[in-house]
Amino acid sequence: MAGRKQFDVDEALRRAMHVFWRWGYSEASIDRLTEGTGLGRSSLYSTFGDKSTLFRKGLERYAQTYHPLYGRALAGPHPSPSAVVAAYLQVTLNRIADPAVPDGCLITMSAAQFPALDAESQAMVRAMIDGLRAMLEQAMLAAGADEQEAAELALCALATNKSLAVLSRAGFSSEDLATVAAGAARLPGRAGAGPGRSGSGEDVRR
């Protein structure tokens, strides 16, 4: 029928998301986007708009895919802040281990290229990071941390998440990444479980 898309728009968006994920915004050229999606330039523009608009749609798709996984992992109940960190980082390790997706994290890659983004895209990236931080803080509070501890531990867990994404792109092994995650899960000591207790980092090595 005239005017009807002759391709799967959702699949094309997923592929575009992977192009931005693999290359970052700066290096995700229109040629790479057309090659990655299988669409011509006119179809790409008419369906998704310009590159910045397509990038934001890809970010939304990424968040819709992965942030619910973090939400379920953080829902608990968790016996300690250490267990919160372990559950959160296990989601990251699982994603990194998935051979069907690029290494790293689209949000981390986008944050690293922040100056290349327009203001709307910058605001979206920051809002997504802040949203994860807020989820972590709430989970820390529910696991027994006080407000200051919850804020500090959430920030450290978030930073470890981003570090894992960077290390994975640099070719560090899954064993190395698990070691980083396990070490981060052992750090919450004041309100968290001590060595040997549940949530001390053992789970992230399974």
C-alpha positions, 0 to 999 in steps of 0.5 A: 500500500502506498505510504506504508513502511516496507520494513520493521521500524522497531527492528531498524531502531534496534539496529540503529541503537547498536550502531550508536552503542558500538561507535558512539554518537560522534563516529556513528555516521549516516553511512554507518547508520544506513549500513547498520539499519539496512535503510536508505538515507531517505527512509532513515530520515523520513522515519526517524528524523535527523541524527540527533533525533534518532540518537535520542530514540535509540537512548529511549530504546536502550533505557526501556530494554535495560533499566527495568532489569536494574529495577527488578534487581534492586527491588529486593528485599536485600539483606544489606547495601552490599547485596544491593551493589552485588545485584546491581552489578550482576545485571551489568555483567550479564549485559556485557556477557551477552554476545548479541550486543556491543561491548560496554554501555550506550549511556556510558559511551554517550556520557564520554562524548557529552560535548558532541551531543546537543543540549536535549541529548545531553539532558536525556543522558544525564537524566538517565544516569540520575534515574539509576542513581536515584534507584540505587539510593532507594535500594540502599535505604531499604537495605538499612543504609542511612541517607548519607551512606545511601547517597555515597554508596549509590554514587560508588556503585554507579561509578563502578557500573560505568567503569565495567562498561569502559573496561569491557570495551578495552578487552578486559576478561569476564574474570577481571570484570567479575573481580571489580564487581565483587570488590565493589560489593565488599566496600559497603562496610558501615551499614553493609555485610562484612566478609563472608556474609550474604551479599558480600560480592559472592553473587557477582561471581556466579 
